[in-house]
C-alpha cells in the first residue's frame, strides 16, 4: 500500500514524536532530576502529581479562554456552538479545545497512577511528560489549520508520551 503525501507527513510526525517521548521519559527515569530517593515520603508523590497536572490544566485553560475570547468578539459566534453552526475560526478553536480535553483526561489518569504506583525515583517522568504535553499542544495549535501533517507531531507527542508512560507502568506492575 502506497501512502499519500499527507499520510507520509503524518507518519513522519508520529515517528518523531514517539522517539522524543521515549528519549525524554527514559532520560527522566535514568537521571531522576527531582532527586527523589527511596525513603522519600508520600508528600513527594503528591507534589510530583501536582506538578505533573499543572501544564495540562494550563493548556485547557488557555484554549477555553481563546475560544471564549473569539466568541465574545464575534457576532456570528457569540451565542455558542449549541445555537449556531459556528464560523471557521470557532470550529477550529473548538476542535483544538476538544482534542486537548481528550488528551488531558488520558494524561490525568496515567500521571496519577504513575505518581502513586511507580518507584519514587521515577516520578520525574510524569513531570517530563507534562512538559511534552505543553509542547505538543502548542505544536498542535499552530499546525492545526495547515492540515494533518502539520498537526501530527503536536498530537502525537502529547498522545505518545502518555502511551509510553502507561506501557512502562503496566509492564512494571505486571513484572513486580
Residue, then its C-alpha position, 0 to 999 in steps of 0.5 A: x500500500x502506497x501512502x499519500x503525501x499527507x499520510x507520509x507527513x503524518x507518519x513522519x510526525x508520529x515517528x518523531x514524536x514517539x522517539x522524543x517521548x521515549x528519549x525524554x521519559x527514559x532520560x527522566x527515569x535514568x537521571x531522576x532530576x527531582x532527586x527523589x530517593x527511596x525513603x522519600x515520603x508520600x508528600x513527594x508523590x503528591x507534589x510530583x502529581x501536582x506538578x505533573x497536572x499543572x501544564x495540562x490544566x494550563x493548556x485547557x485553560x488557555x484554549x477555553x479562554x481563546x475560544x471564549x475570547x473569539x466568541x465574545x468578539x464575534x457576532x456570528x459566534x457569540x451565542x455558542x456552538x449549541x445555537x449556531x453552526x459556528x464560523x471557521x475560526x470557532x470550529x477550529x478553536x473548538x476542535x483544538x479545545x476538544x482534542x486537548x480535553x481528550x488528551x488531558x483526561x488520558x494524561x490525568x489518569x496515567x500521571x496519577x497512577x504513575x505518581x502513586x504506583x511507580x518507584x519514587x525515583x521515577x516520578x520525574x517522568x510524569x513531570x517530563x511528560x507534562x512538559x511534552x504535553x505543553x509542547x505538543x499542544x502548542x505544536x498542535x495549535x499552530x499546525x492545526x489549520x495547515x492540515x494533518x501533517x502539520x498537526x501530527x507531531x503536536x498530537x502525537x507527542x502529547x498522545x505518545x508520551x502518555x502511551x509510553x508512560x502507561x506501557x512502562x507502568x503496566x509492564x512494571x506492575x505486571x513484572x513486580 
